[in-house]
Amino acid sequence: MTVTNLGDQGVHAVLGVIHPPQVAIVGFGLVTPRPWVVDGQLTVRRVVQAALSADHRVSNGHRGDASCEGSSTS
C-alpha cells in the first residue's frame, strides 16, 4: 500500500492513481478546522480528508473499508 500526502501543498483531497505493482493508495489532504458535532454540541475540530483507491482485482471494497474503519475518531 502506498500513502501520499499533498496537504502541505494546500490540496484538500487526494485521489491516487494505482500503478502496478501497487494494490492500493491512500491520499491525505490538508488538515483544516471544520465545524463538528460532539456529544450534541457544535465545536471546531481539525479534520483531514482521506481517500482510498484499491485495485479490485486484488482486493475488494469491504477489506478497504475495514482497514479505514479505525482511522476516524470523534
MOPAC internal coordinates of N, CA, C and O (Angstrom, degrees):
PM7 1SCF
backbone

  N    0.0000 0     0.00 0     0.00 0    0    0    0
  C    1.4396 1     0.00 0     0.00 0    1    0    0
  C    1.5259 1   108.06 1     0.00 0    2    1    0
  O    1.2310 1   121.08 1   -40.31 1    3    2    1
  N    1.3106 1   115.54 1   139.69 1    3    2    1
  C    1.4516 1   122.02 1   177.48 1    5    3    2
  C    1.5216 1   108.94 1  -106.95 1    6    5    3
  O    1.2310 1   120.70 1   -37.63 1    7    6    5
  N    1.3163 1   116.28 1   142.37 1    7    6    5
  C    1.4635 1   122.20 1   176.01 1    9    7    6
  C    1.5166 1   107.49 1  -118.78 1   10    9    7
  O    1.2310 1   120.62 1   -48.24 1   11   10    9
  N    1.3303 1   116.42 1   131.76 1   11   10    9
  C    1.4603 1   120.98 1   178.33 1   13   11   10
  C    1.5164 1   109.47 1  -130.99 1   14   13   11
  O    1.2310 1   120.99 1   -30.22 1   15   14   13
  N    1.3235 1   115.71 1   149.78 1   15   14   13
  C    1.4541 1   121.61 1  -177.36 1   17   15   14
  C    1.5284 1   108.13 1  -139.88 1   18   17   15
  O    1.2310 1   120.75 1   -60.55 1   19   18   17
  N    1.3215 1   116.16 1   119.45 1   19   18   17
  C    1.4600 1   120.78 1   175.15 1   21   19   18
  C    1.5245 1   111.40 1  -114.87 1   22   21   19
  O    1.2310 1   120.51 1  -166.00 1   23   22   21
  N    1.3246 1   116.63 1    14.00 1   23   22   21
  C    1.4507 1   121.44 1   179.17 1   25   23   22
  C    1.5123 1   112.66 1   -60.25 1   26   25   23
  O    1.2310 1   120.22 1   143.81 1   27   26   25
  N    1.3293 1   117.18 1   -36.19 1   27   26   25
  C    1.4601 1   120.12 1   179.51 1   29   27   26
  C    1.5305 1   112.32 1   -68.20 1   30   29   27
  O    1.2310 1   120.29 1   167.51 1   31   30   29
  N    1.3324 1   117.05 1   -12.49 1   31   30   29
  C    1.4608 1   122.15 1   176.29 1   33   31   30
  C    1.5309 1   111.63 1   -97.07 1   34   33   31
  O    1.2310 1   120.42 1  -175.86 1   35   34   33
  N    1.3522 1   116.80 1     4.14 1   35   34   33
  C    1.4567 1   121.52 1   179.45 1   37   35   34
  C    1.5182 1   114.62 1    85.10 1   38   37   35
  O    1.2310 1   120.09 1  -170.61 1   39   38   37
  N    1.3313 1   117.44 1     9.39 1   39   38   37
  C    1.4634 1   122.31 1  -179.44 1   41   39   38
  C    1.5306 1   109.04 1   -81.97 1   42   41   39
  O    1.2310 1   119.91 1   -49.16 1   43   42   41
  N    1.3291 1   117.78 1   130.84 1   43   42   41
  C    1.4659 1   121.58 1  -177.15 1   45   43   42
  C    1.5203 1   113.69 1   -83.77 1   46   45   43
  O    1.2310 1   119.51 1   147.31 1   47   46   45
  N    1.3331 1   118.53 1   -32.69 1   47   46   45
  C    1.4634 1   121.46 1  -178.97 1   49   47   46
  C    1.5231 1   108.95 1  -141.34 1   50   49   47
  O    1.2310 1   120.98 1   -37.50 1   51   50   49
  N    1.3172 1   115.72 1   142.50 1   51   50   49
  C    1.4649 1   121.81 1  -178.77 1   53   51   50
  C    1.5188 1   108.90 1  -125.92 1   54   53   51
  O    1.2310 1   120.31 1   -59.42 1   55   54   53
  N    1.3129 1   117.02 1   120.58 1   55   54   53
  C    1.4635 1   122.27 1   173.76 1   57   55   54
  C    1.5225 1   107.19 1  -108.76 1   58   57   55
  O    1.2310 1   121.08 1   -70.75 1   59   58   57
  N    1.3275 1   115.54 1   109.25 1   59   58   57
  C    1.4559 1   120.53 1  -174.52 1   61   59   58
  C    1.5130 1   113.71 1   -79.61 1   62   61   59
  O    1.2310 1   121.40 1   -27.98 1   63   62   61
  N    1.3215 1   114.92 1   152.02 1   63   62   61
  C    1.4677 1   122.52 1   174.66 1   65   63   62
  C    1.5274 1   107.14 1  -105.76 1   66   65   63
  O    1.2310 1   120.99 1   -50.76 1   67   66   65
  N    1.3110 1   115.72 1   129.24 1   67   66   65
  C    1.4653 1   121.17 1  -177.19 1   69   67   66
  C    1.5221 1   109.87 1   -85.45 1   70   69   67
  O    1.2310 1   121.10 1   -52.55 1   71   70   69
  N    1.3304 1   115.50 1   127.45 1   71   70   69
  C    1.4628 1   121.98 1   175.99 1   73   71   70
  C    1.5241 1   108.03 1  -116.59 1   74   73   71
  O    1.2310 1   119.52 1   -53.99 1   75   74   73
  N    1.3409 1   118.51 1   126.01 1   75   74   73
  C    1.4689 1   120.41 1   178.83 1   77   75   74
  C    1.5295 1   109.83 1   -55.09 1   78   77   75
  O    1.2310 1   119.85 1   -40.83 1   79   78   77
  N    1.3126 1   117.89 1   139.17 1   79   78   77
  C    1.4610 1   130.10 1    13.24 1   81   79   78
  C    1.5377 1   113.97 1   -93.70 1   82   81   79
  O    1.2310 1   119.16 1  -163.49 1   83   82   81
  N    1.3313 1   119.20 1    16.51 1   83   82   81
  C    1.4595 1   120.47 1   177.14 1   85   83   82
  C    1.5290 1   109.73 1   -62.42 1   86   85   83
  O    1.2310 1   121.02 1   -30.66 1   87   86   85
  N    1.3281 1   115.66 1   149.34 1   87   86   85
  C    1.4654 1   119.52 1   174.17 1   89   87   86
  C    1.5214 1   111.11 1  -115.97 1   90   89   87
  O    1.2310 1   120.31 1   163.90 1   91   90   89
  N    1.3422 1   117.01 1   -16.10 1   91   90   89
  C    1.4655 1   120.13 1   178.89 1   93   91   90
  C    1.5200 1   109.35 1  -159.65 1   94   93   91
  O    1.2310 1   121.24 1   -25.00 1   95   94   93
  N    1.3282 1   115.24 1   155.00 1   95   94   93
  C    1.4576 1   121.27 1   175.40 1   97   95   94
  C    1.5239 1   108.26 1  -142.71 1   98   97   95
  O    1.2310 1   121.14 1   -43.81 1   99   98   97
  N    1.3240 1   115.42 1   136.19 1   99   98   97
  C    1.4559 1   121.69 1   176.58 1  101   99   98
  C    1.5230 1   107.02 1  -113.39 1  102  101   99
  O    1.2310 1   120.88 1   -54.04 1  103  102  101
  N    1.3314 1   115.92 1   125.96 1  103  102  101
  C    1.4553 1   120.78 1   179.59 1  105  103  102
  C    1.5147 1   110.99 1  -111.72 1  106  105  103
  O    1.2310 1   120.69 1   -48.64 1  107  106  105
  N    1.3305 1   116.29 1   131.36 1  107  106  105
  C    1.4633 1   122.35 1   178.75 1  109  107  106
  C    1.5160 1   109.41 1  -112.66 1  110  109  107
  O    1.2310 1   121.10 1   -37.60 1  111  110  109
  N    1.3231 1   115.51 1   142.40 1  111  110  109
  C    1.4489 1   121.70 1   179.89 1  113  111  110
  C    1.5203 1   111.92 1  -107.61 1  114  113  111
  O    1.2310 1   121.37 1    18.51 1  115  114  113
  N    1.3192 1   114.99 1  -161.49 1  115  114  113
  C    1.4568 1   123.84 1  -176.95 1  117  115  114
  C    1.5337 1   111.04 1   -71.51 1  118  117  115
  O    1.2310 1   120.33 1   -44.35 1  119  118  117
  N    1.3162 1   116.97 1   135.65 1  119  118  117
  C    1.4617 1   122.19 1   174.71 1  121  119  118
  C    1.5266 1   106.88 1   -81.10 1  122  121  119
  O    1.2310 1   120.71 1   -57.38 1  123  122  121
  N    1.3433 1   116.25 1   122.62 1  123  122  121
  C    1.4642 1   120.54 1  -177.27 1  125  123  122
  C    1.5240 1   110.48 1  -131.98 1  126  125  123
  O    1.2310 1   120.10 1   -30.65 1  127  126  125
  N    1.3308 1   117.42 1   149.35 1  127  126  125
  C    1.4578 1   119.95 1   174.42 1  129  127  126
  C    1.5283 1   109.40 1   -73.89 1  130  129  127
  O    1.2310 1   120.43 1   -50.69 1  131  130  129
  N    1.3355 1   116.79 1   129.31 1  131  130  129
  C    1.4663 1   121.90 1  -177.47 1  133  131  130
  C    1.5167 1   109.13 1  -136.26 1  134  133  131
  O    1.2310 1   119.94 1   -27.17 1  135  134  133
  N    1.3329 1   117.72 1   152.83 1  135  134  133
  C    1.4590 1   119.59 1   173.89 1  137  135  134
  C    1.5331 1   109.89 1   -67.55 1  138  137  135
  O    1.2310 1   120.32 1   -40.93 1  139  138  137
  N    1.3273 1   117.00 1   139.07 1  139  138  137
  C    1.4560 1   122.20 1  -175.03 1  141  139  138
  C    1.5212 1   109.07 1  -146.94 1  142  141  139
  O    1.2310 1   120.11 1   -40.30 1  143  142  141
  N    1.3031 1   117.39 1   139.70 1  143  142  141
  C    1.4614 1   120.86 1   178.37 1  145  143  142
  C    1.5223 1   108.74 1   -95.60 1  146  145  143
  O    1.2310 1   121.03 1   -55.63 1  147  146  145
  N    1.3487 1   115.63 1   124.37 1  147  146  145
  C    1.4581 1   122.54 1   178.00 1  149  147  146
  C    1.5231 1   107.45 1  -129.43 1  150  149  147
  O    1.2310 1   120.56 1   -59.09 1  151  150  149
  N    1.3178 1   116.54 1   120.91 1  151  150  149
  C    1.4701 1   122.14 1  -178.70 1  153  151  150
  C    1.5282 1   111.63 1    52.76 1  154  153  151
  O    1.2310 1   120.47 1  -139.79 1  155  154  153
  N    1.3258 1   116.71 1    40.21 1  155  154  153
  C    1.4500 1   121.89 1   177.33 1  157  155  154
  C    1.5173 1   115.09 1    78.96 1  158  157  155
  O    1.2310 1   120.16 1  -178.89 1  159  158  157
  N    1.3176 1   117.30 1     1.11 1  159  158  157
  C    1.4584 1   121.52 1  -179.41 1  161  159  158
  C    1.5244 1   110.21 1  -111.89 1  162  161  159
  O    1.2310 1   120.98 1   -40.82 1  163  162  161
  N    1.3190 1   115.72 1   139.18 1  163  162  161
  C    1.4589 1   120.72 1   177.39 1  165  163  162
  C    1.5239 1   109.18 1   -80.17 1  166  165  163
  O    1.2310 1   120.79 1   -51.78 1  167  166  165
  N    1.3143 1   116.10 1   128.22 1  167  166  165
  C    1.4538 1   122.23 1  -179.77 1  169  167  166
  C    1.5188 1   108.43 1  -139.96 1  170  169  167
  O    1.2310 1   120.05 1    -3.65 1  171  170  169
  N    1.3098 1   117.51 1   176.35 1  171  170  169
  C    1.4677 1   121.93 1   176.88 1  173  171  170
  C    1.5199 1   107.64 1  -109.72 1  174  173  171
  O    1.2310 1   120.96 1   -50.62 1  175  174  173
  N    1.3302 1   115.76 1   129.38 1  175  174  173
  C    1.4660 1   122.68 1   178.56 1  177  175  174
  C    1.5200 1   109.82 1  -127.02 1  178  177  175
  O    1.2310 1   120.99 1   -28.62 1  179  178  177
  N    1.3145 1   115.72 1   151.38 1  179  178  177
  C    1.4662 1   120.54 1   172.69 1  181  179  178
  C    1.5295 1   107.02 1   -82.42 1  182  181  179
  O    1.2310 1   120.51 1   -57.00 1  183  182  181
  N    1.3238 1   116.64 1   123.00 1  183  182  181
  C    1.4609 1   122.18 1  -172.97 1  185  183  182
  C    1.5314 1   109.16 1  -126.73 1  186  185  183
  O    1.2310 1   120.98 1   -37.02 1  187  186  185
  N    1.3153 1   115.72 1   142.98 1  187  186  185
  C    1.4624 1   121.73 1   175.74 1  189  187  186
  C    1.5274 1   108.57 1  -125.93 1  190  189  187
  O    1.2310 1   120.46 1   -37.66 1  191  190  189
  N    1.3248 1   116.73 1   142.34 1  191  190  189
  C    1.4610 1   120.45 1   174.95 1  193  191  190
  C    1.5222 1   108.65 1   -92.10 1  194  193  191
  O    1.2310 1   121.21 1   -44.00 1  195  194  193
  N    1.3159 1   115.30 1   136.00 1  195  194  193
  C    1.4640 1   121.81 1   177.19 1  197  195  194
  C    1.5199 1   108.17 1  -126.51 1  198  197  195
  O    1.2310 1   120.74 1   -40.13 1  199  198  197
  N    1.3241 1   116.19 1   139.87 1  199  198  197
  C    1.4648 1   121.22 1   178.74 1  201  199  198
  C    1.5295 1   108.90 1  -128.97 1  202  201  199
  O    1.2310 1   121.07 1   -48.68 1  203  202  201
  N    1.3256 1   115.56 1   131.32 1  203  202  201
  C    1.4617 1   121.66 1   178.42 1  205  203  202
  C    1.5220 1   109.40 1  -107.45 1  206  205  203
  O    1.2310 1   120.43 1   -54.43 1  207  206  205
  N    1.3114 1   116.79 1   125.57 1  207  206  205
  C    1.4664 1   122.50 1   172.58 1  209  207  206
  C    1.5221 1   106.66 1  -114.56 1  210  209  207
  O    1.2310 1   120.14 1   -47.69 1  211  210  209
  N    1.3339 1   117.34 1   132.31 1  211  210  209
  C    1.4598 1   120.94 1  -177.90 1  213  211  210
  C    1.5174 1   110.22 1  -133.32 1  214  213  211
  O    1.2310 1   120.90 1   -33.54 1  215  214  213
  N    1.3262 1   115.88 1   146.46 1  215  214  213
  C    1.4562 1   122.65 1   174.66 1  217  215  214
  C    1.5296 1   107.23 1   -79.79 1  218  217  215
  O    1.2310 1   120.14 1   -71.34 1  219  218  217
  N    1.3244 1   117.34 1   108.66 1  219  218  217
  C    1.4620 1   121.30 1  -174.64 1  221  219  218
  C    1.5254 1   113.15 1   -72.35 1  222  221  219
  O    1.2310 1   119.98 1   174.92 1  223  222  221
  N    1.3204 1   117.64 1    -5.08 1  223  222  221
  C    1.4606 1   119.53 1   171.91 1  225  223  222
  C    1.5210 1   110.16 1   -76.23 1  226  225  223
  O    1.2310 1   120.56 1   158.79 1  227  226  225
  N    1.3374 1   116.54 1   -21.21 1  227  226  225
  C    1.4614 1   121.54 1  -177.28 1  229  227  226
  C    1.5243 1   111.48 1  -106.12 1  230  229  227
  O    1.2310 1   120.27 1   143.07 1  231  230  229
  N    1.3180 1   117.10 1   -36.93 1  231  230  229
  C    1.4507 1   122.17 1  -175.52 1  233  231  230
  C    1.5284 1   109.21 1  -137.65 1  234  233  231
  O    1.2310 1   120.35 1    -1.42 1  235  234  233
  N    1.3361 1   116.93 1   178.58 1  235  234  233
  C    1.4561 1   119.36 1   177.68 1  237  235  234
  C    1.5286 1   109.72 1  -130.88 1  238  237  235
  O    1.2310 1   120.74 1    -7.94 1  239  238  237
  N    1.3078 1   116.20 1   172.06 1  239  238  237
  C    1.4480 1   121.39 1  -177.08 1  241  239  238
  C    1.5204 1   113.47 1   -62.35 1  242  241  239
  O    1.2310 1   120.41 1   147.08 1  243  242  241
  N    1.3241 1   116.83 1   -32.92 1  243  242  241
  C    1.4610 1   120.46 1  -179.59 1  245  243  242
  C    1.5214 1   110.77 1   -62.99 1  246  245  243
  O    1.2310 1   120.25 1   135.48 1  247  246  245
  N    1.3011 1   117.13 1   -44.52 1  247  246  245
  C    1.4673 1   121.25 1   179.53 1  249  247  246
  C    1.5351 1   110.23 1   -64.62 1  250  249  247
  O    1.2310 1   120.31 1   139.18 1  251  250  249
  N    1.3321 1   117.02 1   -40.82 1  251  250  249
  C    1.4588 1   120.73 1   177.69 1  253  251  250
  C    1.5124 1   111.91 1   -64.68 1  254  253  251
  O    1.2310 1   120.59 1   139.07 1  255  254  253
  N    1.3243 1   116.48 1   -40.93 1  255  254  253
  C    1.4553 1   121.16 1   178.17 1  257  255  254
  C    1.5259 1   110.35 1   -62.75 1  258  257  255
  O    1.2310 1   120.41 1   137.82 1  259  258  257
  N    1.3012 1   116.82 1   -42.18 1  259  258  257
  C    1.4681 1   120.70 1  -179.65 1  261  259  258
  C    1.5227 1   110.38 1   -64.15 1  262  261  259
  O    1.2310 1   119.34 1   143.83 1  263  262  261
  N    1.3123 1   118.86 1   -36.17 1  263  262  261
  C    1.4559 1   120.86 1  -179.52 1  265  263  262
  C    1.5180 1   111.70 1   -72.62 1  266  265  263
  O    1.2310 1   119.80 1   153.30 1  267  266  265
  N    1.3298 1   117.98 1   -26.70 1  267  266  265
  C    1.4657 1   121.38 1   179.54 1  269  267  266
  C    1.5223 1   112.46 1   -90.30 1  270  269  267
  O    1.2310 1   120.10 1   163.14 1  271  270  269
  N    1.3098 1   117.42 1   -16.86 1  271  270  269
  C    1.4640 1   122.23 1  -171.76 1  273  271  270
  C    1.5241 1   113.26 1   -55.38 1  274  273  271
  O    1.2310 1   119.70 1   138.35 1  275  274  273
  N    1.3103 1   118.17 1   -41.65 1  275  274  273
  C    1.4623 1   120.80 1  -176.61 1  277  275  274
  C    1.5173 1   114.14 1   -82.54 1  278  277  275
  O    1.2310 1   119.84 1   178.90 1  279  278  277
  N    1.3253 1   117.92 1    -1.10 1  279  278  277
  C    1.4662 1   119.42 1  -175.65 1  281  279  278
  C    1.5183 1   113.41 1   -84.32 1  282  281  279
  O    1.2310 1   119.35 1   165.79 1  283  282  281
  N    1.3268 1   118.85 1   -14.21 1  283  282  281
  C    1.4618 1   120.45 1  -179.18 1  285  283  282
  C    1.5246 1   109.55 1   -99.85 1  286  285  283
  O    1.2310 1   121.16 1   -47.64 1  287  286  285
  N    1.3190 1   115.40 1   132.36 1  287  286  285
  C    1.4496 1   120.97 1   176.29 1  289  287  286
  C    1.5111 1   108.93 1  -134.48 1  290  289  287
  O    1.2310 1   120.55 1   -24.22 1  291  290  289
  N    1.3013 1   116.55 1   155.78 1  291  290  289
  C    1.4716 1   119.13 1   179.10 1  293  291  290
  C    1.5024 1   110.43 1   -99.59 1  294  293  291
  O    1.2310 1   120.10 1   180.00 1  295  294  293

